[in-house]
Amino acid sequence: MADKKSSNLTVLPQGMLRGLLMRAKLILSLMGDRRVSPWVKLIPIGAFIYVVSPIDLIMGIPGVDALDDAAVAALGTYLFIELCPPAVVQEHMKKLTSNMDIVDGQDEVVDADSVDIKDK
């Protein structure tokens, strides 16, 4: 019998992954909203360009050189959401979380009566 090898991949906790996906969806929906200033929309675009560019603030130290990319990405997303109008952010969050209620509703307990059927 062949045994399955365990994977060495790091798996994000489900809550953390869900939070990252929610933030990405929120940013994309806010980028498409006309009520958000075009100047504010430059923040995530600039952060994305910095992350994919080969230029780094911290270079030469293995493992540490990716920290500046993570910091710029986190700061860019945070500033973008904070500088968007709060009412617009709340509206988009409400739309995004309304879909999550359907998925999360699987844990609900249904109160019902049961009936035993006897075989003859």
C-alpha positions as CSV (number, residue, x, y, z in Angstrom):
1,M,0.0,0.0,0.0
2,A,1.2,3.5,-0.8
3,D,0.9,5.9,2.1
4,K,0.0,9.5,1.3
5,K,2.7,12.0,2.1
6,S,1.7,14.9,4.2
7,S,2.1,18.3,2.6
8,N,4.4,20.9,4.0
9,L,2.3,23.7,2.7
10,T,1.2,26.2,5.3
11,V,-2.6,26.5,5.4
12,L,-4.2,29.7,6.5
13,P,-7.0,29.4,9.1
14,Q,-10.4,29.5,7.6
15,G,-11.3,32.8,9.3
16,M,-8.1,34.5,8.1
17,L,-8.6,33.4,4.5
18,R,-12.2,34.5,4.6
19,G,-11.1,37.9,5.9
20,L,-8.6,38.3,3.2
21,L,-11.1,37.3,0.5
22,M,-13.7,39.7,2.0
23,R,-11.2,42.6,2.0
24,A,-10.2,41.8,-1.6
25,K,-13.9,41.7,-2.7
26,L,-14.6,45.0,-0.8
27,I,-11.6,46.8,-2.5
28,L,-12.7,45.6,-5.9
29,S,-16.3,46.7,-5.4
30,L,-15.2,50.1,-4.1
31,M,-12.9,50.5,-7.0
32,G,-15.9,50.2,-9.3
33,D,-18.0,52.7,-7.3
34,R,-18.3,56.2,-8.8
35,R,-18.8,57.8,-5.4
36,V,-15.2,57.0,-4.4
37,S,-12.7,59.7,-5.4
38,P,-10.4,58.8,-8.3
39,W,-7.5,60.1,-6.2
40,V,-8.3,57.6,-3.4
41,K,-8.5,54.8,-6.0
42,L,-4.8,55.5,-6.8
43,I,-3.8,54.1,-3.4
44,P,-4.5,50.4,-4.0
45,I,-3.2,50.7,-7.6
46,G,0.1,52.2,-6.4
47,A,0.4,49.5,-3.7
48,F,-0.2,46.8,-6.3
49,I,2.4,48.3,-8.6
50,Y,4.9,48.4,-5.7
51,V,4.3,44.8,-4.7
52,V,4.8,43.4,-8.3
53,S,7.7,45.7,-9.1
54,P,11.3,44.4,-8.5
55,I,12.1,47.5,-6.4
56,D,12.2,46.9,-2.6
57,L,13.0,49.2,0.3
58,I,14.6,46.3,2.2
59,M,17.0,44.3,-0.1
60,G,19.6,41.6,0.4
61,I,18.3,40.0,3.6
62,P,16.6,36.7,2.7
63,G,13.2,36.3,4.2
64,V,13.0,39.9,5.3
65,D,12.9,41.5,1.9
66,A,9.3,40.4,1.5
67,L,8.2,42.3,4.6
68,D,8.2,45.6,2.9
69,D,5.8,44.3,0.2
70,A,3.5,42.9,2.8
71,A,3.6,46.2,4.8
72,V,2.9,48.3,1.7
73,A,0.0,46.0,0.7
74,A,-1.5,46.1,4.2
75,L,-1.1,49.9,4.5
76,G,-2.5,50.5,1.0
77,T,-5.6,48.5,1.6
78,Y,-6.1,50.0,5.1
79,L,-5.7,53.6,3.9
80,F,-8.0,53.0,0.9
81,I,-10.8,51.6,2.9
82,E,-10.4,54.4,5.6
83,L,-10.4,57.2,3.0
84,C,-13.5,55.9,1.2
85,P,-16.8,57.5,2.3
86,P,-18.0,55.4,5.4
87,A,-21.6,55.1,4.1
88,V,-20.3,53.7,0.8
89,V,-18.1,51.2,2.6
90,Q,-21.0,50.1,4.8
91,E,-23.2,49.6,1.8
92,H,-20.7,47.4,0.0
93,M,-20.0,45.5,3.2
94,K,-23.7,44.8,3.7
95,K,-23.9,43.5,0.2
96,L,-20.9,41.2,0.7
97,T,-22.0,39.9,4.1
98,S,-25.5,39.2,2.9
99,N,-24.2,36.4,0.8
100,M,-22.2,35.0,3.7
101,D,-25.3,34.6,5.8
102,I,-26.6,31.9,3.5
103,V,-23.3,29.9,3.8
104,D,-23.0,30.4,7.6
105,G,-26.7,29.4,8.1
106,Q,-25.7,25.7,7.7
107,D,-24.9,25.6,11.5
108,E,-28.5,26.4,12.5
109,V,-30.5,23.9,14.5
110,V,-33.9,22.9,13.1
111,D,-36.6,22.2,15.6
112,A,-38.7,19.4,14.3
113,D,-40.7,16.3,15.3
114,S,-39.6,12.9,14.3
115,V,-41.8,9.9,13.5
116,D,-40.6,6.2,13.6
117,I,-41.8,4.1,10.8
118,K,-42.0,0.4,11.6
119,D,-41.4,-2.2,8.9
120,K,-43.9,-5.1,8.7
